[in-house]
Amino acid sequence: TTNHGIGISFAGPNDQKAYEYGLTEAFKHAKTVLVEEFAEGEEFRFLVVDYKCISIVQRIPANVVGDGKHNIGELIDLKNEDPKYYKFFETYTIKKTATELRNLKSQGLTLKSIPKKNHQIFLRTNSNVGTGGDALEVSEKIHKSYKHLAEQAAKILQIHPFTILKY
């Protein structure tokens, strides 16, 4: 019942501790939770309007790329200030919460670690823009057959075009 990736956790196979942590976090935000099997791979979102695919966005979990000079905490601040990453709204910035710190620790890193130049460090496992993830427009890079599949799926599911509600 949340959005912006709030209350979302990932647990690896047979990781009982991570599973229990995820449930505890989820129940902080809702009375019921959904547990799903994770399908690993790249994530793309297709926008279909009037049964035409008009945009495809690749979603990438919150991350920074090392420059060999700045530590991870500084790289987060620099990325949050860069408008090309759509982080100029406080809601969409990369945070430095327990989740990000836990993910860094699992990689043997801290906010003070200085990653090598061009080395990408992932801070979260979920790709929500609301938790600092990147949304990259990739419509021109994706084969047209995928656009066609999205349009066909919308037709089969009878997903109707946007309706503007006026109050």
Secondary structure as GFF3:
##gff-version 3
##sequence-region A 1 167
A	DSSP	alpha_helix	16	27	.	.	.	ID=ss1
A	DSSP	beta_strand	43	49	.	.	.	ID=ss2
A	DSSP	beta_strand	52	60	.	.	.	ID=ss3
A	DSSP	beta_strand	63	65	.	.	.	ID=ss4
A	DSSP	alpha_helix	72	81	.	.	.	ID=ss5
A	DSSP	three_ten_helix	83	85	.	.	.	ID=ss6
A	DSSP	three_ten_helix	90	92	.	.	.	ID=ss7
A	DSSP	alpha_helix	98	106	.	.	.	ID=ss8
A	DSSP	beta_strand	120	122	.	.	.	ID=ss9
A	DSSP	three_ten_helix	129	131	.	.	.	ID=ss10
A	DSSP	beta_strand	134	137	.	.	.	ID=ss11
A	DSSP	alpha_helix	144	156	.	.	.	ID=ss12
###
